[in-house]
């Protein structure tokens, strides 16, 4: 019985290590694709702005919403992670304050 439990633990550890290595490999591929896409956009003189993904009404709401709600709104419309959405919201509020 103990041998079976140990074997299952070894298999689970091996599976976790395999999944971690696959995750790191996919992360590396994603980073390379992102770098290539950024290079192509730069060569064409294009700039990608996540805020363009938001409807105009949502962009206007960002200035009135609490930070938590603004971050949630950005995440819902763009699929960004928590930290990226916070950075985007902070940049948007800073740009808007500078234009006012």
DSSP file (Angstrom, degrees, kcal/mol; ACC not computed):
  #  RESIDUE AA STRUCTURE BP1 BP2  ACC     N-H-->O    O-->H-N    N-H-->O    O-->H-N    TCO  KAPPA ALPHA  PHI   PSI    X-CA   Y-CA   Z-CA
    1    1 A X     >        0   0    0      0, 0.0     4,-2.0     0, 0.0     5,-0.1   0.000 360.0 360.0 360.0 -44.9    0.0    0.0    0.0
    2    2 A X  H  >  +     0   0    0      1,-0.2     4,-2.5     2,-0.2     5,-0.2   0.876 360.0  54.6 -65.6 -36.6    2.8    2.4    0.9
    3    3 A X  H  > S+     0   0    0      1,-0.2     4,-2.3     2,-0.2    -1,-0.2   0.880 107.2  50.8 -63.4 -37.7    4.6    1.5   -2.3
    4    4 A X  H  > S+     0   0    0      2,-0.2     4,-2.5     1,-0.2    -2,-0.2   0.917 110.5  48.1 -66.0 -43.7    1.5    2.4   -4.3
    5    5 A X  H  X S+     0   0    0     -4,-2.0     4,-2.4     2,-0.2    -2,-0.2   0.913 112.5  49.1 -63.3 -43.4    1.2    5.8   -2.6
    6    6 A X  H  X S+     0   0    0     -4,-2.5     4,-2.4     2,-0.2    -1,-0.2   0.898 111.0  50.4 -63.5 -39.9    4.9    6.5   -3.2
    7    7 A X  H  X S+     0   0    0     -4,-2.3     4,-2.5     2,-0.2    -2,-0.2   0.913 110.3  49.1 -64.4 -43.4    4.6    5.6   -6.8
    8    8 A X  H  X S+     0   0    0     -4,-2.5     4,-2.6     2,-0.2    -2,-0.2   0.907 111.1  50.8 -62.6 -41.6    1.5    7.8   -7.3
    9    9 A X  H  X S+     0   0    0     -4,-2.4     4,-2.5     2,-0.2    -2,-0.2   0.917 110.7  48.6 -62.5 -42.7    3.5   10.7   -5.6
   10   10 A X  H  X S+     0   0    0     -4,-2.4     4,-2.5     2,-0.2    -2,-0.2   0.910 112.1  49.1 -63.4 -42.5    6.4   10.1   -7.9
   11   11 A X  H  X S+     0   0    0     -4,-2.5     4,-2.5     2,-0.2    -2,-0.2   0.920 111.9  48.7 -63.5 -43.6    4.1   10.1  -10.9
   12   12 A X  H  X S+     0   0    0     -4,-2.6     4,-2.6     2,-0.2    -2,-0.2   0.900 111.4  49.2 -64.1 -41.2    2.4   13.3   -9.8
   13   13 A X  H  X S+     0   0    0     -4,-2.5     4,-2.4     2,-0.2    -1,-0.2   0.922 112.1  49.1 -63.4 -43.7    5.7   15.0   -9.2
   14   14 A X  H  X S+     0   0    0     -4,-2.5     4,-2.3     2,-0.2    -2,-0.2   0.905 111.3  49.4 -61.2 -42.1    6.9   14.0  -12.7
   15   15 A X  H  X S+     0   0    0     -4,-2.5     4,-2.7     2,-0.2    -2,-0.2   0.913 110.5  50.2 -63.7 -43.5    3.7   15.2  -14.2
   16   16 A X  H  X S+     0   0    0     -4,-2.6     4,-2.3     2,-0.2    -2,-0.2   0.911 111.1  48.8 -61.9 -42.5    4.0   18.5  -12.4
   17   17 A X  H  X S+     0   0    0     -4,-2.4     4,-2.3     2,-0.2    -1,-0.2   0.897 111.7  49.7 -64.7 -40.0    7.6   18.9  -13.6
   18   18 A X  H  X S+     0   0    0     -4,-2.3     4,-2.3     2,-0.2    -2,-0.2   0.940 111.5  47.9 -62.9 -47.3    6.5   18.1  -17.2
   19   19 A X  H  X S+     0   0    0     -4,-2.7     4,-2.4     1,-0.2    -2,-0.2   0.882 111.0  51.7 -62.5 -38.4    3.7   20.6  -17.1
   20   20 A X  H  X S+     0   0    0     -4,-2.3     4,-2.4     2,-0.2    -1,-0.2   0.917 109.7  48.7 -63.7 -43.5    6.0   23.3  -15.7
   21   21 A X  H  X S+     0   0    0     -4,-2.3     4,-2.0     1,-0.2    -2,-0.2   0.893 112.2  48.8 -65.2 -38.1    8.5   22.7  -18.5
   22   22 A X  H  X S+     0   0    0     -4,-2.3     4,-2.6     2,-0.2     5,-0.2   0.900 109.9  52.3 -66.4 -40.2    5.8   22.9  -21.1
   23   23 A X  H  X S+     0   0    0     -4,-2.4     4,-2.4     1,-0.2    -2,-0.2   0.924 110.3  47.7 -60.3 -45.5    4.5   26.1  -19.6
   24   24 A X  H  X S+     0   0    0     -4,-2.4     4,-2.0     2,-0.2    -1,-0.2   0.875 111.4  51.2 -65.0 -37.1    7.9   27.6  -19.7
   25   25 A X  H  X S+     0   0    0     -4,-2.0     4,-2.2     2,-0.2    -2,-0.2   0.925 111.9  45.8 -66.1 -45.0    8.4   26.5  -23.3
   26   26 A X  H  X S+     0   0    0     -4,-2.6     4,-2.7     1,-0.2    -2,-0.2   0.878 110.5  54.4 -65.4 -36.9    5.0   28.0  -24.4
   27   27 A X  H  X S+     0   0    0     -4,-2.4     4,-2.3    -5,-0.2    -1,-0.2   0.901 108.1  49.6 -62.9 -40.6    5.9   31.2  -22.5
   28   28 A X  H  X S+     0   0    0     -4,-2.0     4,-2.2     2,-0.2    -2,-0.2   0.918 111.9  48.0 -64.2 -43.8    9.1   31.5  -24.4
   29   29 A X  H  X S+     0   0    0     -4,-2.2     4,-2.4     1,-0.2    -2,-0.2   0.905 111.2  50.8 -63.5 -41.4    7.3   31.0  -27.7
   30   30 A X  H  X S+     0   0    0     -4,-2.7     4,-2.5     1,-0.2    -1,-0.2   0.915 109.0  51.2 -62.7 -43.0    4.7   33.6  -26.8
   31   31 A X  H  X S+     0   0    0     -4,-2.3     4,-2.3     1,-0.2    -1,-0.2   0.914 110.3  49.2 -60.8 -43.3    7.4   36.1  -25.9
   32   32 A X  H  X S+     0   0    0     -4,-2.2     4,-2.2     2,-0.2    -1,-0.2   0.907 111.4  49.0 -64.9 -41.5    9.1   35.5  -29.3
   33   33 A X  H  X S+     0   0    0     -4,-2.4     4,-2.6     2,-0.2    -1,-0.2   0.908 110.8  50.8 -63.0 -41.2    5.8   36.0  -31.1
   34   34 A X  H  X S+     0   0    0     -4,-2.5     4,-2.6     1,-0.2    -2,-0.2   0.908 109.8  50.0 -62.6 -42.2    5.1   39.2  -29.2
   35   35 A X  H  X S+     0   0    0     -4,-2.3     4,-2.1     2,-0.2    -1,-0.2   0.902 111.9  48.1 -64.0 -41.2    8.6   40.5  -30.0
   36   36 A X  H  X S+     0   0    0     -4,-2.2     4,-2.4     2,-0.2    -2,-0.2   0.910 112.1  48.9 -65.6 -42.2    8.0   39.8  -33.7
   37   37 A X  H  X S+     0   0    0     -4,-2.6     4,-2.5     2,-0.2    -2,-0.2   0.916 110.6  50.5 -64.2 -43.0    4.6   41.4  -33.7
   38   38 A X  H  X S+     0   0    0     -4,-2.6     4,-2.4     1,-0.2    -1,-0.2   0.903 110.3  50.7 -59.8 -41.4    6.0   44.5  -32.0
   39   39 A X  H  X S+     0   0    0     -4,-2.1     4,-2.5     2,-0.2    -2,-0.2   0.916 110.7  48.3 -63.9 -43.4    8.8   44.7  -34.6
   40   40 A X  H  X S+     0   0    0     -4,-2.4     4,-1.7     2,-0.2    -2,-0.2   0.911 111.9  49.1 -64.3 -42.5    6.3   44.4  -37.4
   41   41 A X  H  <>S+     0   0    0     -4,-2.5     5,-2.9     1,-0.2     4,-0.5   0.917 112.0  49.2 -61.6 -42.8    4.0   47.1  -35.9
   42   42 A X  H ><5S+     0   0    0     -4,-2.4     3,-1.1     1,-0.2    -2,-0.2   0.905 108.4  53.0 -64.1 -42.1    7.0   49.4  -35.4
   43   43 A X  H 3<5S+     0   0    0     -4,-2.5    -1,-0.2     1,-0.3    -2,-0.2   0.841 111.5  46.7 -62.3 -33.1    8.2   48.9  -39.0
   44   44 A X  T 3<5S-     0   0    0     -4,-1.7    -1,-0.3    -5,-0.2    -2,-0.2   0.484 114.8-117.2 -87.4  -3.0    4.8   49.9  -40.3
   45   45 A X  T < 5 +     0   0    0     -3,-1.1     2,-0.3    -4,-0.5    -3,-0.2   0.777  67.4 142.0  73.1  26.0    4.6   52.9  -38.0
   46   46 A X      < -     0   0    0     -5,-2.9     2,-0.4    -6,-0.2    -1,-0.3  -0.738  37.8-157.3-102.4 149.5    1.6   51.5  -36.2
   47   47 A X        -     0   0    0     -2,-0.3     2,-0.5    -3,-0.1    -9,-0.0  -0.993   9.1-145.8-125.5 129.2    0.9   51.7  -32.4
   48   48 A X        -     0   0    0     -2,-0.4     2,-0.5   -10,-0.0     3,-0.1  -0.825  15.1-170.9 -95.5 128.8   -1.4   49.3  -30.6
   49   49 A X    >   -     0   0    0     -2,-0.5     3,-1.5     1,-0.1     4,-0.4  -0.971  18.9-153.7-122.8 118.9   -3.4   50.8  -27.8
   50   50 A X  G >  S+     0   0    0     -2,-0.5     3,-1.8     1,-0.3     4,-0.3   0.821  94.3  66.9 -58.8 -30.7   -5.3   48.5  -25.5
   51   51 A X  G >  S+     0   0    0      1,-0.3     3,-1.5     2,-0.2    -1,-0.3   0.787  87.5  67.0 -64.5 -24.9   -7.7   51.3  -24.8
   52   52 A X  G <  S+     0   0    0     -3,-1.5    -1,-0.3     1,-0.3    -2,-0.2   0.720  90.8  65.0 -65.5 -18.5   -8.9   51.2  -28.4
   53   53 A X  G <  S+     0   0    0     -3,-1.8     2,-0.3    -4,-0.4    -1,-0.3   0.669  89.5  82.9 -76.2 -16.6  -10.3   47.8  -27.5
   54   54 A X  S <  S-     0   0    0     -3,-1.5    20,-0.0    -4,-0.3     5,-0.0  -0.667  89.8-111.4 -87.9 141.6  -12.7   49.5  -25.1
   55   55 A X    >>  -     0   0    0     -2,-0.3     4,-2.0     1,-0.1     3,-0.5  -0.382  33.3-110.8 -62.1 151.0  -16.0   51.0  -26.3
   56   56 A X  H 3> S+     0   0    0      1,-0.2     4,-2.0     2,-0.2     5,-0.2   0.861 118.7  55.3 -54.3 -37.8  -16.0   54.8  -26.0
   57   57 A X  H 3> S+     0   0    0      1,-0.2     4,-1.9     2,-0.2    -1,-0.2   0.900 106.7  50.4 -62.8 -39.0  -18.6   54.7  -23.2
   58   58 A X  H <> S+     0   0    0     -3,-0.5     4,-1.4     1,-0.2    -1,-0.2   0.896 107.6  53.3 -66.7 -39.7  -16.3   52.4  -21.2
   59   59 A X  H  X S+     0   0    0     -4,-2.0     4,-0.5     1,-0.2    -1,-0.2   0.897 109.5  48.8 -61.8 -39.2  -13.3   54.7  -21.6
   60   60 A X  H >< S+     0   0    0     -4,-2.0     3,-0.9     1,-0.2     4,-0.5   0.878 107.7  55.2 -67.3 -36.5  -15.4   57.6  -20.3
   61   61 A X  H >X S+     0   0    0     -4,-1.9     4,-2.0     1,-0.2     3,-1.3   0.810  91.2  74.4 -65.6 -29.2  -16.5   55.5  -17.3
   62   62 A X  H 3< S+     0   0    0     -4,-1.4    -1,-0.2     1,-0.3    -2,-0.2   0.814  92.8  53.7 -56.5 -31.6  -12.9   54.8  -16.3
   63   63 A X  T << S+     0   0    0     -3,-0.9    -1,-0.3    -4,-0.5    -2,-0.2   0.754 114.5  39.8 -76.9 -23.2  -12.5   58.3  -15.0
   64   64 A X  T <4 S+     0   0    0     -3,-1.3    -2,-0.2    -4,-0.5    -1,-0.2   0.697  98.5  89.9 -96.8 -21.7  -15.6   58.0  -12.7
   65   65 A X  S  < S-     0   0    0     -4,-2.0     2,-0.0     1,-0.1     0, 0.0  -0.365  83.9-104.3 -77.3 153.7  -15.1   54.5  -11.5
   66   66 A X     >  -     0   0    0      1,-0.1     4,-2.7    -2,-0.1     5,-0.2  -0.356  41.3-104.1 -64.7 157.9  -13.2   53.4   -8.4
   67   67 A X  H  > S+     0   0    0      1,-0.2     4,-2.6     2,-0.2     5,-0.2   0.899 120.8  51.5 -55.4 -45.4   -9.8   51.9   -9.3
   68   68 A X  H  > S+     0   0    0      1,-0.2     4,-2.0     2,-0.2    -1,-0.2   0.909 113.1  44.7 -59.8 -43.8  -11.0   48.3   -8.5
   69   69 A X  H  > S+     0   0    0      2,-0.2     4,-2.3     1,-0.2    -1,-0.2   0.863 112.0  52.7 -70.8 -36.1  -14.1   48.7  -10.8
   70   70 A X  H  X S+     0   0    0     -4,-2.7     4,-2.3     2,-0.2    -2,-0.2   0.914 109.5  48.8 -64.3 -42.7  -12.0   50.4  -13.5
   71   71 A X  H  X S+     0   0    0     -4,-2.6     4,-2.5    -5,-0.2    -2,-0.2   0.915 111.4  50.0 -62.6 -43.0   -9.5   47.5  -13.5
   72   72 A X  H  X S+     0   0    0     -4,-2.0     4,-2.4    -5,-0.2    -2,-0.2   0.901 109.1  52.1 -63.2 -40.8  -12.4   45.0  -13.7
   73   73 A X  H  X S+     0   0    0     -4,-2.3     4,-1.8     2,-0.2    -2,-0.2   0.923 111.0  47.1 -61.8 -44.9  -13.9   46.9  -16.6
   74   74 A X  H  X S+     0   0    0     -4,-2.3     4,-2.3     1,-0.2     5,-0.4   0.919 111.8  50.7 -62.6 -43.8  -10.6   46.8  -18.5
   75   75 A X  H  X S+     0   0    0     -4,-2.5     4,-2.1     1,-0.2    -1,-0.2   0.891 108.9  51.7 -63.1 -39.5  -10.1   43.2  -17.8
   76   76 A X  H  < S+     0   0    0     -4,-2.4    -1,-0.2     1,-0.2    -2,-0.2   0.891 117.3  38.0 -64.2 -39.5  -13.6   42.3  -19.0
   77   77 A X  H  < S+     0   0    0     -4,-1.8    -2,-0.2    -5,-0.2    -1,-0.2   0.759 130.2  26.1 -86.2 -25.3  -13.2   44.1  -22.3
   78   78 A X  H  < S-     0   0    0     -4,-2.3    -3,-0.2    -5,-0.2    -2,-0.2   0.682  89.3-128.3-113.2 -23.0   -9.5   43.2  -23.1
   79   79 A X     <  +     0   0    0     -4,-2.1    -4,-0.2    -5,-0.4    -3,-0.1   0.587  55.5 152.5  80.5   9.6   -8.8   40.0  -21.3
   80   80 A X        -     0   0    0     -6,-0.4    -1,-0.2     1,-0.1    -2,-0.1  -0.274  46.7-106.2 -69.1 158.8   -5.7   41.5  -19.7
   81   81 A X     >  -     0   0    0     -3,-0.1     4,-2.4     1,-0.1     5,-0.2  -0.242  37.3 -95.2 -76.8 173.4   -4.4   40.3  -16.4
   82   82 A X  H  > S+     0   0    0      1,-0.2     4,-2.0     2,-0.2     5,-0.1   0.921 121.8  43.2 -58.9 -50.7   -4.8   42.2  -13.2
   83   83 A X  H  > S+     0   0    0      2,-0.2     4,-2.4     1,-0.2    -1,-0.2   0.900 114.4  49.8 -67.9 -40.5   -1.4   44.0  -13.2
   84   84 A X  H  > S+     0   0    0      1,-0.2     4,-2.4     2,-0.2    -1,-0.2   0.903 111.2  49.7 -64.2 -40.2   -1.6   44.9  -16.9
   85   85 A X  H  X S+     0   0    0     -4,-2.4     4,-2.4     2,-0.2    -1,-0.2   0.887 110.4  50.5 -65.6 -38.0   -5.1   46.3  -16.4
   86   86 A X  H  X S+     0   0    0     -4,-2.0     4,-2.7    -5,-0.2    -2,-0.2   0.919 111.0  48.3 -65.6 -43.4   -3.9   48.4  -13.5
   87   87 A X  H  X S+     0   0    0     -4,-2.4     4,-2.6     2,-0.2    -2,-0.2   0.917 112.2  49.6 -62.1 -43.4   -1.0   49.8  -15.4
   88   88 A X  H  X S+     0   0    0     -4,-2.4     4,-2.5     2,-0.2    -2,-0.2   0.917 112.1  47.5 -62.2 -44.2   -3.3   50.6  -18.3
   89   89 A X  H  X S+     0   0    0     -4,-2.4     4,-2.7     2,-0.2     5,-0.2   0.926 112.1  49.5 -63.8 -44.8   -5.8   52.4  -16.0
   90   90 A X  H  X S+     0   0    0     -4,-2.7     4,-2.3     1,-0.2    -2,-0.2   0.916 112.7  47.6 -60.8 -43.5   -3.0   54.3  -14.3
   91   91 A X  H  X S+     0   0    0     -4,-2.6     4,-2.7     2,-0.2     5,-0.2   0.914 111.9  50.3 -63.1 -42.8   -1.6   55.4  -17.7
   92   92 A X  H  X S+     0   0    0     -4,-2.5     4,-2.5     1,-0.2    -2,-0.2   0.932 112.4  45.9 -62.3 -46.2   -5.0   56.4  -18.9
   93   93 A X  H  X S+     0   0    0     -4,-2.7     4,-2.3     1,-0.2    -1,-0.2   0.887 113.3  50.4 -65.5 -37.4   -5.8   58.5  -15.9
   94   94 A X  H  X S+     0   0    0     -4,-2.3     4,-1.9    -5,-0.2    -2,-0.2   0.920 112.4  46.2 -66.7 -43.8   -2.4   60.1  -16.0
   95   95 A X  H  X S+     0   0    0     -4,-2.7     4,-1.7     2,-0.2    -2,-0.2   0.902 113.6  49.4 -63.9 -41.1   -2.8   61.0  -19.7
   96   96 A X  H  X S+     0   0    0     -4,-2.5     4,-1.0    -5,-0.2    -2,-0.2   0.893 110.0  50.4 -67.5 -38.7   -6.3   62.3  -19.1
   97   97 A X  H  < S+     0   0    0     -4,-2.3     3,-0.3     1,-0.2    -1,-0.2   0.874 109.8  51.4 -65.5 -35.8   -5.1   64.4  -16.2
   98   98 A X  H  < S+     0   0    0     -4,-1.9    -1,-0.2     1,-0.2    -2,-0.2   0.828 110.1  49.2 -69.9 -31.8   -2.3   65.9  -18.3
   99   99 A X  H  <        0   0    0     -4,-1.7    -1,-0.2     1,-0.2    -2,-0.2   0.645 360.0 360.0 -80.8 -15.4   -4.8   66.8  -21.1
  100  100 A X     <        0   0    0     -4,-1.0    -1,-0.2    -3,-0.3    -2,-0.2   0.466 360.0 360.0 -81.1 360.0   -7.2   68.5  -18.7
